[in-house]
């Protein structure tokens, strides 16, 4: 597999891919990951990319069980009706 964020791939970018991350404001860090921030495409660092990905991953399952709960209640309501018949 190629390593797009190391070596030769970075030599082609301005300042060898280094700059200031617009999210964490760290200077002199590789900003090589594209992210849509407030409607603009910006380059962010590896740490902010991981933080945003983990944050989205943790928020997503919290919404999923709420959707599954009504389906479980409907199944439980139908089961006693079949037992009485």
PyMOL Python script that loads the backbone (N, CA, C, O; Angstrom):
from pymol import cmd

cmd.read_pdbstr("""\
ATOM      1  N   UNK A   1       0.833  -1.185   0.000  1.00  0.00           N
ATOM      2  CA  UNK A   1       0.000   0.000   0.000  1.00  0.00           C
ATOM      3  C   UNK A   1       0.875   1.245   0.000  1.00  0.00           C
ATOM      4  O   UNK A   1       1.950   1.272   0.601  1.00  0.00           O
ATOM      5  N   UNK A   2       0.407   2.241  -0.666  1.00  0.00           N
ATOM      6  CA  UNK A   2       1.155   3.490  -0.692  1.00  0.00           C
ATOM      7  C   UNK A   2       0.945   4.266   0.600  1.00  0.00           C
ATOM      8  O   UNK A   2      -0.057   4.094   1.294  1.00  0.00           O
ATOM      9  N   UNK A   3       1.892   5.104   0.899  1.00  0.00           N
ATOM     10  CA  UNK A   3       1.809   5.934   2.102  1.00  0.00           C
ATOM     11  C   UNK A   3       1.774   7.382   1.651  1.00  0.00           C
ATOM     12  O   UNK A   3       2.810   8.040   1.553  1.00  0.00           O
ATOM     13  N   UNK A   4       0.579   7.869   1.379  1.00  0.00           N
ATOM     14  CA  UNK A   4       0.396   9.189   0.783  1.00  0.00           C
ATOM     15  C   UNK A   4       0.775  10.333   1.719  1.00  0.00           C
ATOM     16  O   UNK A   4       1.047  11.442   1.261  1.00  0.00           O
ATOM     17  N   UNK A   5       0.794  10.076   3.006  1.00  0.00           N
ATOM     18  CA  UNK A   5       1.061  11.157   3.958  1.00  0.00           C
ATOM     19  C   UNK A   5       2.479  11.103   4.511  1.00  0.00           C
ATOM     20  O   UNK A   5       2.763  11.647   5.579  1.00  0.00           O
ATOM     21  N   UNK A   6       3.378  10.432   3.761  1.00  0.00           N
ATOM     22  CA  UNK A   6       4.779  10.351   4.158  1.00  0.00           C
ATOM     23  C   UNK A   6       5.676  10.580   2.939  1.00  0.00           C
ATOM     24  O   UNK A   6       5.255  10.356   1.804  1.00  0.00           O
ATOM     25  N   UNK A   7       6.880  11.014   3.171  1.00  0.00           N
ATOM     26  CA  UNK A   7       7.928  11.043   2.165  1.00  0.00           C
ATOM     27  C   UNK A   7       7.626  11.773   0.883  1.00  0.00           C
ATOM     28  O   UNK A   7       7.321  12.966   0.891  1.00  0.00           O
ATOM     29  N   UNK A   8       7.713  11.045  -0.242  1.00  0.00           N
ATOM     30  CA  UNK A   8       7.618  11.629  -1.574  1.00  0.00           C
ATOM     31  C   UNK A   8       6.310  12.375  -1.793  1.00  0.00           C
ATOM     32  O   UNK A   8       6.305  13.436  -2.418  1.00  0.00           O
ATOM     33  N   UNK A   9       5.217  11.846  -1.299  1.00  0.00           N
ATOM     34  CA  UNK A   9       3.926  12.514  -1.470  1.00  0.00           C
ATOM     35  C   UNK A   9       3.871  13.878  -0.822  1.00  0.00           C
ATOM     36  O   UNK A   9       3.176  14.769  -1.309  1.00  0.00           O
ATOM     37  N   UNK A  10       4.594  14.053   0.268  1.00  0.00           N
ATOM     38  CA  UNK A  10       4.604  15.341   0.972  1.00  0.00           C
ATOM     39  C   UNK A  10       5.562  16.350   0.354  1.00  0.00           C
ATOM     40  O   UNK A  10       5.384  17.558   0.518  1.00  0.00           O
ATOM     41  N   UNK A  11       6.565  15.867  -0.347  1.00  0.00           N
ATOM     42  CA  UNK A  11       7.536  16.788  -0.949  1.00  0.00           C
ATOM     43  C   UNK A  11       6.893  17.681  -1.996  1.00  0.00           C
ATOM     44  O   UNK A  11       7.371  18.785  -2.259  1.00  0.00           O
ATOM     45  N   UNK A  12       5.820  17.209  -2.588  1.00  0.00           N
ATOM     46  CA  UNK A  12       5.131  17.971  -3.631  1.00  0.00           C
ATOM     47  C   UNK A  12       4.238  19.065  -3.055  1.00  0.00           C
ATOM     48  O   UNK A  12       3.891  20.009  -3.765  1.00  0.00           O
ATOM     49  N   UNK A  13       3.866  18.958  -1.798  1.00  0.00           N
ATOM     50  CA  UNK A  13       2.974  19.938  -1.186  1.00  0.00           C
ATOM     51  C   UNK A  13       3.768  21.141  -0.677  1.00  0.00           C
ATOM     52  O   UNK A  13       4.986  21.076  -0.514  1.00  0.00           O
ATOM     53  N   UNK A  14       3.063  22.223  -0.435  1.00  0.00           N
ATOM     54  CA  UNK A  14       3.703  23.439   0.071  1.00  0.00           C
ATOM     55  C   UNK A  14       4.253  23.185   1.467  1.00  0.00           C
ATOM     56  O   UNK A  14       3.566  22.620   2.319  1.00  0.00           O
ATOM     57  N   UNK A  15       5.478  23.598   1.694  1.00  0.00           N
ATOM     58  CA  UNK A  15       6.134  23.485   2.999  1.00  0.00           C
ATOM     59  C   UNK A  15       6.206  22.029   3.482  1.00  0.00           C
ATOM     60  O   UNK A  15       6.204  21.761   4.684  1.00  0.00           O
ATOM     61  N   UNK A  16       6.268  21.108   2.534  1.00  0.00           N
ATOM     62  CA  UNK A  16       6.337  19.666   2.815  1.00  0.00           C
ATOM     63  C   UNK A  16       5.184  19.203   3.706  1.00  0.00           C
ATOM     64  O   UNK A  16       5.359  18.309   4.533  1.00  0.00           O
ATOM     65  N   UNK A  17       4.011  19.808   3.538  1.00  0.00           N
ATOM     66  CA  UNK A  17       2.819  19.399   4.269  1.00  0.00           C
ATOM     67  C   UNK A  17       2.724  19.930   5.682  1.00  0.00           C
ATOM     68  O   UNK A  17       1.800  19.573   6.413  1.00  0.00           O
ATOM     69  N   UNK A  18       3.649  20.765   6.078  1.00  0.00           N
ATOM     70  CA  UNK A  18       3.627  21.269   7.455  1.00  0.00           C
ATOM     71  C   UNK A  18       2.992  22.650   7.525  1.00  0.00           C
ATOM     72  O   UNK A  18       3.096  23.450   6.595  1.00  0.00           O
ATOM     73  N   UNK A  19       2.336  22.908   8.640  1.00  0.00           N
ATOM     74  CA  UNK A  19       1.690  24.197   8.835  1.00  0.00           C
ATOM     75  C   UNK A  19       1.007  24.247  10.176  1.00  0.00           C
ATOM     76  O   UNK A  19       1.416  23.560  11.112  1.00  0.00           O
ATOM     77  N   UNK A  20      -0.036  25.058  10.282  1.00  0.00           N
ATOM     78  CA  UNK A  20      -0.806  25.204  11.515  1.00  0.00           C
ATOM     79  C   UNK A  20      -2.177  24.573  11.327  1.00  0.00           C
ATOM     80  O   UNK A  20      -2.879  24.871  10.361  1.00  0.00           O
ATOM     81  N   UNK A  21      -2.548  23.714  12.240  1.00  0.00           N
ATOM     82  CA  UNK A  21      -3.864  23.066  12.185  1.00  0.00           C
ATOM     83  C   UNK A  21      -4.924  24.087  12.590  1.00  0.00           C
ATOM     84  O   UNK A  21      -4.794  24.713  13.642  1.00  0.00           O
ATOM     85  N   UNK A  22      -5.973  24.270  11.783  1.00  0.00           N
ATOM     86  CA  UNK A  22      -6.998  25.261  12.123  1.00  0.00           C
ATOM     87  C   UNK A  22      -7.884  24.871  13.303  1.00  0.00           C
ATOM     88  O   UNK A  22      -8.576  25.726  13.855  1.00  0.00           O
ATOM     89  N   UNK A  23      -7.878  23.608  13.700  1.00  0.00           N
ATOM     90  CA  UNK A  23      -8.730  23.168  14.805  1.00  0.00           C
ATOM     91  C   UNK A  23      -8.001  23.272  16.141  1.00  0.00           C
ATOM     92  O   UNK A  23      -8.498  23.902  17.075  1.00  0.00           O
ATOM     93  N   UNK A  24      -6.814  22.652  16.233  1.00  0.00           N
ATOM     94  CA  UNK A  24      -6.096  22.649  17.513  1.00  0.00           C
ATOM     95  C   UNK A  24      -5.033  23.734  17.607  1.00  0.00           C
ATOM     96  O   UNK A  24      -4.425  23.914  18.662  1.00  0.00           O
ATOM     97  N   UNK A  25      -4.803  24.459  16.517  1.00  0.00           N
ATOM     98  CA  UNK A  25      -3.855  25.583  16.467  1.00  0.00           C
ATOM     99  C   UNK A  25      -2.402  25.174  16.724  1.00  0.00           C
ATOM    100  O   UNK A  25      -1.585  26.021  17.084  1.00  0.00           O
ATOM    101  N   UNK A  26      -2.067  23.899  16.549  1.00  0.00           N
ATOM    102  CA  UNK A  26      -0.696  23.442  16.701  1.00  0.00           C
ATOM    103  C   UNK A  26       0.112  23.880  15.487  1.00  0.00           C
ATOM    104  O   UNK A  26      -0.340  23.736  14.351  1.00  0.00           O
ATOM    105  N   UNK A  27       1.304  24.415  15.726  1.00  0.00           N
ATOM    106  CA  UNK A  27       2.139  24.893  14.624  1.00  0.00           C
ATOM    107  C   UNK A  27       3.219  23.868  14.309  1.00  0.00           C
ATOM    108  O   UNK A  27       3.622  23.092  15.175  1.00  0.00           O
ATOM    109  N   UNK A  28       3.683  23.872  13.071  1.00  0.00           N
ATOM    110  CA  UNK A  28       4.766  22.992  12.649  1.00  0.00           C
ATOM    111  C   UNK A  28       4.378  21.536  12.580  1.00  0.00           C
ATOM    112  O   UNK A  28       5.244  20.665  12.667  1.00  0.00           O
ATOM    113  N   UNK A  29       3.108  21.250  12.428  1.00  0.00           N
ATOM    114  CA  UNK A  29       2.611  19.875  12.381  1.00  0.00           C
ATOM    115  C   UNK A  29       2.154  19.565  10.964  1.00  0.00           C
ATOM    116  O   UNK A  29       1.766  20.469  10.224  1.00  0.00           O
ATOM    117  N   UNK A  30       2.198  18.301  10.585  1.00  0.00           N
ATOM    118  CA  UNK A  30       1.754  17.934   9.245  1.00  0.00           C
ATOM    119  C   UNK A  30       0.237  18.100   9.168  1.00  0.00           C
ATOM    120  O   UNK A  30      -0.505  17.498   9.944  1.00  0.00           O
ATOM    121  N   UNK A  31      -0.203  18.913   8.236  1.00  0.00           N
ATOM    122  CA  UNK A  31      -1.642  19.115   8.003  1.00  0.00           C
ATOM    123  C   UNK A  31      -1.949  18.571   6.606  1.00  0.00           C
ATOM    124  O   UNK A  31      -1.911  19.298   5.613  1.00  0.00           O
ATOM    125  N   UNK A  32      -2.251  17.288   6.559  1.00  0.00           N
ATOM    126  CA  UNK A  32      -2.391  16.609   5.275  1.00  0.00           C
ATOM    127  C   UNK A  32      -3.749  15.940   5.079  1.00  0.00           C
ATOM    128  O   UNK A  32      -3.957  15.269   4.068  1.00  0.00           O
ATOM    129  N   UNK A  33      -4.667  16.104   6.011  1.00  0.00           N
ATOM    130  CA  UNK A  33      -5.982  15.478   5.906  1.00  0.00           C
ATOM    131  C   UNK A  33      -7.029  16.533   5.588  1.00  0.00           C
ATOM    132  O   UNK A  33      -7.155  17.526   6.305  1.00  0.00           O
ATOM    133  N   UNK A  34      -7.778  16.320   4.519  1.00  0.00           N
ATOM    134  CA  UNK A  34      -8.781  17.284   4.081  1.00  0.00           C
ATOM    135  C   UNK A  34     -10.054  17.103   4.909  1.00  0.00           C
ATOM    136  O   UNK A  34     -10.489  15.976   5.145  1.00  0.00           O
ATOM    137  N   UNK A  35     -10.644  18.208   5.347  1.00  0.00           N
ATOM    138  CA  UNK A  35     -11.839  18.181   6.186  1.00  0.00           C
ATOM    139  C   UNK A  35     -12.709  19.382   5.842  1.00  0.00           C
ATOM    140  O   UNK A  35     -12.198  20.459   5.535  1.00  0.00           O
ATOM    141  N   UNK A  36     -14.024  19.193   5.894  1.00  0.00           N
ATOM    142  CA  UNK A  36     -14.967  20.264   5.595  1.00  0.00           C
ATOM    143  C   UNK A  36     -15.318  20.966   6.907  1.00  0.00           C
ATOM    144  O   UNK A  36     -16.037  20.412   7.739  1.00  0.00           O
ATOM    145  N   UNK A  37     -14.812  22.178   7.086  1.00  0.00           N
ATOM    146  CA  UNK A  37     -15.017  22.943   8.315  1.00  0.00           C
ATOM    147  C   UNK A  37     -15.793  24.206   7.985  1.00  0.00           C
ATOM    148  O   UNK A  37     -15.287  25.088   7.291  1.00  0.00           O
ATOM    149  N   UNK A  38     -17.020  24.294   8.480  1.00  0.00           N
ATOM    150  CA  UNK A  38     -17.891  25.459   8.266  1.00  0.00           C
ATOM    151  C   UNK A  38     -18.046  25.786   6.779  1.00  0.00           C
ATOM    152  O   UNK A  38     -18.020  26.953   6.386  1.00  0.00           O
ATOM    153  N   UNK A  39     -18.205  24.757   5.969  1.00  0.00           N
ATOM    154  CA  UNK A  39     -18.435  24.952   4.549  1.00  0.00           C
ATOM    155  C   UNK A  39     -17.181  25.150   3.724  1.00  0.00           C
ATOM    156  O   UNK A  39     -17.274  25.310   2.507  1.00  0.00           O
ATOM    157  N   UNK A  40     -16.001  25.146   4.349  1.00  0.00           N
ATOM    158  CA  UNK A  40     -14.746  25.311   3.635  1.00  0.00           C
ATOM    159  C   UNK A  40     -13.924  24.039   3.773  1.00  0.00           C
ATOM    160  O   UNK A  40     -13.937  23.398   4.824  1.00  0.00           O
ATOM    161  N   UNK A  41     -13.210  23.672   2.715  1.00  0.00           N
ATOM    162  CA  UNK A  41     -12.287  22.542   2.769  1.00  0.00           C
ATOM    163  C   UNK A  41     -10.984  23.037   3.372  1.00  0.00           C
ATOM    164  O   UNK A  41     -10.346  23.937   2.826  1.00  0.00           O
ATOM    165  N   UNK A  42     -10.588  22.454   4.496  1.00  0.00           N
ATOM    166  CA  UNK A  42      -9.338  22.828   5.153  1.00  0.00           C
ATOM    167  C   UNK A  42      -8.510  21.569   5.381  1.00  0.00           C
ATOM    168  O   UNK A  42      -9.034  20.455   5.392  1.00  0.00           O
ATOM    169  N   UNK A  43      -7.228  21.766   5.560  1.00  0.00           N
ATOM    170  CA  UNK A  43      -6.319  20.668   5.857  1.00  0.00           C
ATOM    171  C   UNK A  43      -6.100  20.629   7.368  1.00  0.00           C
ATOM    172  O   UNK A  43      -5.765  21.645   7.976  1.00  0.00           O
ATOM    173  N   UNK A  44      -6.290  19.446   7.977  1.00  0.00           N
ATOM    174  CA  UNK A  44      -6.144  19.302   9.421  1.00  0.00           C
ATOM    175  C   UNK A  44      -5.075  18.256   9.737  1.00  0.00           C
ATOM    176  O   UNK A  44      -4.640  17.510   8.860  1.00  0.00           O
ATOM    177  N   UNK A  45      -4.664  18.216  10.994  1.00  0.00           N
ATOM    178  CA  UNK A  45      -3.621  17.278  11.409  1.00  0.00           C
ATOM    179  C   UNK A  45      -4.220  15.899  11.709  1.00  0.00           C
ATOM    180  O   UNK A  45      -5.437  15.733  11.792  1.00  0.00           O
ATOM    181  N   UNK A  46      -3.347  14.941  11.866  1.00  0.00           N
ATOM    182  CA  UNK A  46      -3.721  13.553  12.114  1.00  0.00           C
ATOM    183  C   UNK A  46      -4.493  13.411  13.428  1.00  0.00           C
ATOM    184  O   UNK A  46      -5.440  12.629  13.509  1.00  0.00           O
ATOM    185  N   UNK A  47      -4.098  14.157  14.443  1.00  0.00           N
ATOM    186  CA  UNK A  47      -4.712  14.032  15.752  1.00  0.00           C
ATOM    187  C   UNK A  47      -6.146  14.565  15.752  1.00  0.00           C
ATOM    188  O   UNK A  47      -7.035  13.972  16.364  1.00  0.00           O
ATOM    189  N   UNK A  48      -6.363  15.678  15.068  1.00  0.00           N
ATOM    190  CA  UNK A  48      -7.712  16.237  14.983  1.00  0.00           C
ATOM    191  C   UNK A  48      -8.614  15.343  14.135  1.00  0.00           C
ATOM    192  O   UNK A  48      -9.801  15.198  14.426  1.00  0.00           O
ATOM    193  N   UNK A  49      -8.054  14.751  13.097  1.00  0.00           N
ATOM    194  CA  UNK A  49      -8.826  13.839  12.255  1.00  0.00           C
ATOM    195  C   UNK A  49      -9.305  12.646  13.080  1.00  0.00           C
ATOM    196  O   UNK A  49     -10.466  12.249  12.986  1.00  0.00           O
ATOM    197  N   UNK A  50      -8.414  12.078  13.884  1.00  0.00           N
ATOM    198  CA  UNK A  50      -8.767  10.944  14.727  1.00  0.00           C
ATOM    199  C   UNK A  50      -9.796  11.347  15.778  1.00  0.00           C
ATOM    200  O   UNK A  50     -10.729  10.595  16.057  1.00  0.00           O
ATOM    201  N   UNK A  51      -9.628  12.529  16.358  1.00  0.00           N
ATOM    202  CA  UNK A  51     -10.564  13.006  17.386  1.00  0.00           C
ATOM    203  C   UNK A  51     -11.966  13.179  16.799  1.00  0.00           C
ATOM    204  O   UNK A  51     -12.951  12.766  17.411  1.00  0.00           O
ATOM    205  N   UNK A  52     -12.057  13.786  15.620  1.00  0.00           N
ATOM    206  CA  UNK A  52     -13.359  13.997  14.987  1.00  0.00           C
ATOM    207  C   UNK A  52     -14.004  12.676  14.586  1.00  0.00           C
ATOM    208  O   UNK A  52     -15.220  12.517  14.693  1.00  0.00           O
ATOM    209  N   UNK A  53     -13.193  11.733  14.124  1.00  0.00           N
ATOM    210  CA  UNK A  53     -13.717  10.423  13.731  1.00  0.00           C
ATOM    211  C   UNK A  53     -14.250   9.671  14.951  1.00  0.00           C
ATOM    212  O   UNK A  53     -15.334   9.092  14.894  1.00  0.00           O
ATOM    213  N   UNK A  54     -13.496   9.674  16.052  1.00  0.00           N
ATOM    214  CA  UNK A  54     -13.937   9.002  17.274  1.00  0.00           C
ATOM    215  C   UNK A  54     -15.165   9.660  17.872  1.00  0.00           C
ATOM    216  O   UNK A  54     -16.051   8.980  18.390  1.00  0.00           O
ATOM    217  N   UNK A  55     -15.221  10.973  17.802  1.00  0.00           N
ATOM    218  CA  UNK A  55     -16.373  11.709  18.318  1.00  0.00           C
ATOM    219  C   UNK A  55     -17.632  11.330  17.540  1.00  0.00           C
ATOM    220  O   UNK A  55     -18.689  11.117  18.134  1.00  0.00           O
ATOM    221  N   UNK A  56     -17.521  11.244  16.214  1.00  0.00           N
ATOM    222  CA  UNK A  56     -18.660  10.862  15.381  1.00  0.00           C
ATOM    223  C   UNK A  56     -19.059   9.414  15.638  1.00  0.00           C
ATOM    224  O   UNK A  56     -20.244   9.079  15.626  1.00  0.00           O
ATOM    225  N   UNK A  57     -18.065   8.554  15.871  1.00  0.00           N
ATOM    226  CA  UNK A  57     -18.342   7.141  16.129  1.00  0.00           C
ATOM    227  C   UNK A  57     -19.087   6.966  17.449  1.00  0.00           C
ATOM    228  O   UNK A  57     -19.981   6.124  17.544  1.00  0.00           O
ATOM    229  N   UNK A  58     -18.738   7.737  18.452  1.00  0.00           N
ATOM    230  CA  UNK A  58     -19.396   7.622  19.749  1.00  0.00           C
ATOM    231  C   UNK A  58     -20.804   8.208  19.732  1.00  0.00           C
ATOM    232  O   UNK A  58     -21.681   7.720  20.445  1.00  0.00           O
ATOM    233  N   UNK A  59     -21.030   9.235  18.939  1.00  0.00           N
ATOM    234  CA  UNK A  59     -22.355   9.854  18.861  1.00  0.00           C
ATOM    235  C   UNK A  59     -23.327   9.017  18.038  1.00  0.00           C
ATOM    236  O   UNK A  59     -24.527   9.026  18.316  1.00  0.00           O
ATOM    237  N   UNK A  60     -22.849   8.308  17.051  1.00  0.00           N
ATOM    238  CA  UNK A  60     -23.705   7.541  16.160  1.00  0.00           C
ATOM    239  C   UNK A  60     -24.436   6.396  16.862  1.00  0.00           C
ATOM    240  O   UNK A  60     -25.648   6.286  16.681  1.00  0.00           O
ATOM    241  N   UNK A  61     -23.775   5.525  17.661  1.00  0.00           N
ATOM    242  CA  UNK A  61     -24.500   4.446  18.327  1.00  0.00           C
ATOM    243  C   UNK A  61     -25.511   4.940  19.354  1.00  0.00           C
ATOM    244  O   UNK A  61     -26.490   4.246  19.630  1.00  0.00           O
ATOM    245  N   UNK A  62     -25.299   6.108  19.918  1.00  0.00           N
ATOM    246  CA  UNK A  62     -26.247   6.640  20.890  1.00  0.00           C
ATOM    247  C   UNK A  62     -27.599   6.899  20.234  1.00  0.00           C
ATOM    248  O   UNK A  62     -28.631   6.770  20.892  1.00  0.00           O
ATOM    249  N   UNK A  63     -27.615   7.258  18.969  1.00  0.00           N
ATOM    250  CA  UNK A  63     -28.856   7.508  18.253  1.00  0.00           C
ATOM    251  C   UNK A  63     -29.486   6.206  17.770  1.00  0.00           C
ATOM    252  O   UNK A  63     -30.709   6.136  17.653  1.00  0.00           O
ATOM    253  N   UNK A  64     -28.705   5.184  17.489  1.00  0.00           N
ATOM    254  CA  UNK A  64     -29.215   3.927  16.940  1.00  0.00           C
ATOM    255  C   UNK A  64     -30.129   3.178  17.915  1.00  0.00           C
ATOM    256  O   UNK A  64     -31.194   2.738  17.482  1.00  0.00           O
ATOM    257  N   UNK A  65     -29.793   3.000  19.203  1.00  0.00           N
ATOM    258  CA  UNK A  65     -30.699   2.278  20.102  1.00  0.00           C
ATOM    259  C   UNK A  65     -32.047   2.974  20.274  1.00  0.00           C
ATOM    260  O   UNK A  65     -33.052   2.306  20.522  1.00  0.00           O
ATOM    261  N   UNK A  66     -32.088   4.270  20.152  1.00  0.00           N
ATOM    262  CA  UNK A  66     -33.361   4.976  20.265  1.00  0.00           C
ATOM    263  C   UNK A  66     -34.288   4.590  19.114  1.00  0.00           C
ATOM    264  O   UNK A  66     -35.502   4.507  19.297  1.00  0.00           O
ATOM    265  N   UNK A  67     -33.725   4.355  17.938  1.00  0.00           N
ATOM    266  CA  UNK A  67     -34.521   3.921  16.800  1.00  0.00           C
ATOM    267  C   UNK A  67     -34.961   2.468  16.956  1.00  0.00           C
ATOM    268  O   UNK A  67     -36.049   2.108  16.507  1.00  0.00           O
ATOM    269  N   UNK A  68     -34.153   1.640  17.572  1.00  0.00           N
ATOM    270  CA  UNK A  68     -34.460   0.224  17.723  1.00  0.00           C
ATOM    271  C   UNK A  68     -35.481  -0.020  18.834  1.00  0.00           C
ATOM    272  O   UNK A  68     -36.190  -1.025  18.793  1.00  0.00           O
ATOM    273  N   UNK A  69     -35.574   0.858  19.811  1.00  0.00           N
ATOM    274  CA  UNK A  69     -36.472   0.669  20.949  1.00  0.00           C
ATOM    275  C   UNK A  69     -37.945   0.587  20.538  1.00  0.00           C
ATOM    276  O   UNK A  69     -38.635  -0.303  21.036  1.00  0.00           O
ATOM    277  N   UNK A  70     -38.472   1.448  19.669  1.00  0.00           N
ATOM    278  CA  UNK A  70     -39.874   1.309  19.282  1.00  0.00           C
ATOM    279  C   UNK A  70     -40.173  -0.011  18.594  1.00  0.00           C
ATOM    280  O   UNK A  70     -41.268  -0.549  18.760  1.00  0.00           O
ATOM    281  N   UNK A  71     -39.241  -0.544  17.831  1.00  0.00           N
ATOM    282  CA  UNK A  71     -39.450  -1.823  17.160  1.00  0.00           C
ATOM    283  C   UNK A  71     -39.535  -2.942  18.192  1.00  0.00           C
ATOM    284  O   UNK A  71     -40.330  -3.866  18.027  1.00  0.00           O
ATOM    285  N   UNK A  72     -38.733  -2.878  19.249  1.00  0.00           N
ATOM    286  CA  UNK A  72     -38.768  -3.889  20.297  1.00  0.00           C
ATOM    287  C   UNK A  72     -40.084  -3.826  21.066  1.00  0.00           C
ATOM    288  O   UNK A  72     -40.630  -4.862  21.445  1.00  0.00           O
ATOM    289  N   UNK A  73     -40.595  -2.623  21.300  1.00  0.00           N
ATOM    290  CA  UNK A  73     -41.871  -2.479  21.999  1.00  0.00           C
ATOM    291  C   UNK A  73     -43.022  -3.044  21.186  1.00  0.00           C
ATOM    292  O   UNK A  73     -43.932  -3.659  21.743  1.00  0.00           O
ATOM    293  N   UNK A  74     -42.991  -2.844  19.881  1.00  0.00           N
ATOM    294  CA  UNK A  74     -44.043  -3.380  19.014  1.00  0.00           C
ATOM    295  C   UNK A  74     -44.018  -4.895  19.011  1.00  0.00           C
ATOM    296  O   UNK A  74     -45.072  -5.530  19.032  1.00  0.00           O
ATOM    297  N   UNK A  75     -42.832  -5.486  18.985  1.00  0.00           N
ATOM    298  CA  UNK A  75     -42.704  -6.941  18.993  1.00  0.00           C
ATOM    299  C   UNK A  75     -43.213  -7.504  20.314  1.00  0.00           C
ATOM    300  O   UNK A  75     -43.861  -8.551  20.324  1.00  0.00           O
ATOM    301  N   UNK A  76     -42.935  -6.839  21.418  1.00  0.00           N
ATOM    302  CA  UNK A  76     -43.397  -7.290  22.730  1.00  0.00           C
ATOM    303  C   UNK A  76     -44.912  -7.167  22.845  1.00  0.00           C
ATOM    304  O   UNK A  76     -45.543  -8.002  23.495  1.00  0.00           O
ATOM    305  N   UNK A  77     -45.504  -6.160  22.238  1.00  0.00           N
ATOM    306  CA  UNK A  77     -46.951  -5.971  22.297  1.00  0.00           C
ATOM    307  C   UNK A  77     -47.687  -7.029  21.487  1.00  0.00           C
ATOM    308  O   UNK A  77     -48.802  -7.411  21.843  1.00  0.00           O
ATOM    309  N   UNK A  78     -47.086  -7.506  20.409  1.00  0.00           N
ATOM    310  CA  UNK A  78     -47.725  -8.512  19.572  1.00  0.00           C
ATOM    311  C   UNK A  78     -47.639  -9.895  20.179  1.00  0.00           C
ATOM    312  O   UNK A  78     -48.548 -10.698  19.971  1.00  0.00           O
ATOM    313  N   UNK A  79     -46.603 -10.210  20.910  1.00  0.00           N
ATOM    314  CA  UNK A  79     -46.389 -11.530  21.461  1.00  0.00           C
ATOM    315  C   UNK A  79     -47.511 -11.953  22.432  1.00  0.00           C
ATOM    316  O   UNK A  79     -48.006 -13.071  22.287  1.00  0.00           O
ATOM    317  N   UNK A  80     -47.947 -11.133  23.415  1.00  0.00           N
ATOM    318  CA  UNK A  80     -49.016 -11.569  24.321  1.00  0.00           C
ATOM    319  C   UNK A  80     -50.341 -11.788  23.599  1.00  0.00           C
ATOM    320  O   UNK A  80     -51.130 -12.633  24.024  1.00  0.00           O
ATOM    321  N   UNK A  81     -50.603 -11.068  22.545  1.00  0.00           N
ATOM    322  CA  UNK A  81     -51.850 -11.244  21.816  1.00  0.00           C
ATOM    323  C   UNK A  81     -51.911 -12.616  21.171  1.00  0.00           C
ATOM    324  O   UNK A  81     -52.983 -13.216  21.102  1.00  0.00           O
ATOM    325  N   UNK A  82     -50.792 -13.117  20.704  1.00  0.00           N
ATOM    326  CA  UNK A  82     -50.765 -14.442  20.093  1.00  0.00           C
ATOM    327  C   UNK A  82     -50.940 -15.523  21.146  1.00  0.00           C
ATOM    328  O   UNK A  82     -51.539 -16.563  20.870  1.00  0.00           O
ATOM    329  N   UNK A  83     -50.428 -15.295  22.348  1.00  0.00           N
ATOM    330  CA  UNK A  83     -50.517 -16.280  23.422  1.00  0.00           C
ATOM    331  C   UNK A  83     -51.956 -16.444  23.901  1.00  0.00           C
ATOM    332  O   UNK A  83     -52.343 -17.541  24.302  1.00  0.00           O
ATOM    333  N   UNK A  84     -52.758 -15.375  23.869  1.00  0.00           N
ATOM    334  CA  UNK A  84     -54.134 -15.432  24.348  1.00  0.00           C
ATOM    335  C   UNK A  84     -55.052 -16.107  23.343  1.00  0.00           C
ATOM    336  O   UNK A  84     -56.084 -16.647  23.741  1.00  0.00           O
ATOM    337  N   UNK A  85     -54.727 -16.100  22.091  1.00  0.00           N
ATOM    338  CA  UNK A  85     -55.593 -16.655  21.043  1.00  0.00           C
ATOM    339  C   UNK A  85     -55.534 -18.127  20.952  1.00  0.00           C
ATOM    340  O   UNK A  85     -56.212 -18.722  20.114  1.00  0.00           O
TER     341      UNK A  85
END
""", "prot")
cmd.dss("prot")
cmd.show_as("cartoon", "prot")
cmd.util.cbc("prot")
cmd.orient("prot")
